[in-house]
Amino acid sequence: MWKNITRPFEDQTSLEFFSKKSDCSLFVFGSHNKKRPNNLVIGRMYDFHVLDMIELGIEKFVSLKDIKNSKCPEGTKPMLIFAGDDFDVTEDYRRLKNLLIDFFRGPTVSNIRLAGLEYVLHFTALNGKIYFRSYKLLLKKSGCKTPRIELEEMGPSLDLVLRRTHLASDDLYRLSMKMPKALKPKKKKNVSHDTFGTTYGRIHMQKQDLSKLQTRKMKGLKKRPAERITEDQEKKSKRIKKN
């Protein structure tokens, strides 16, 4: 163990090696020593190089087993809530918020059913600390169509403090946010969508003469003899004028 000491902030080669070996862009590294006890480092890679890395100290920890409540099934997609002005004002906390979203957002889905919204991860930034809480969402009867919502803590629970940070420059960060051309959806011509997801298509056609349009023959639409005589007279008058 002592022959392979990993210090992410001093030497990042081992992290980049394992990232490339396992084709992984996110990592968590835990350590404990006298100078920095109960240490947790979370980070992400770009092109197999460290992009962002944030060190957190764990001051209080409560495990899942310590909270005797019902749990959510494994693989449940969580809802993420961030409370506190620091997540929007301070650059370190903004980057931490973005990093936590990458870690916990889960797979991208197109549809969500109401009963599937049962897992909440709550992050609160207050007085230089970050409080991480995990809740199970309970849908109760309310006497109307919308159910009454209650939150029941299920663990784990952590009180964290921000220690060291290694953040990418603004140029490198913008570069990492670019989507490759191969993954960009191709635009379809003459196809548009509204805010409700309805698809509209535009069709280009030549100008049509509606007088020559073949309609269904019905007895009620047949011309009367008097109408035919007047049409013939109009056609004859037009020919005489031309001559």
Salt bridges, closest charged atoms under 4 A:
GLU10 OE2 - ARG164 NH1 3.26
GLU16 OE2 - HIS49 ND1 3.55
ASP52 OD2 - ARG44 NH2 2.82
ASP52 OD1 - ARG95 NH1 2.98
GLU55 OE1 - ARG36 NE 3.54
GLU55 OE1 - ARG164 NE 2.95
GLU59 OE1 - LYS129 NZ 2.98
ASP88 OD1 - LYS97 NZ 3.66
GLU91 OE1 - ARG94 NH2 2.46
GLU91 OE2 - ARG95 NE 3.40
ASP102 OD2 - ARG44 NH1 2.60
GLU150 OE2 - ARG148 NH1 2.33
ASP159 OD1 - ARG133 NH2 2.87
ASP170 OD1 - ARG95 NH2 3.96
ASP171 OD1 - ARG174 NH2 2.61
GLU231 OE2 - LYS223 NZ 2.73
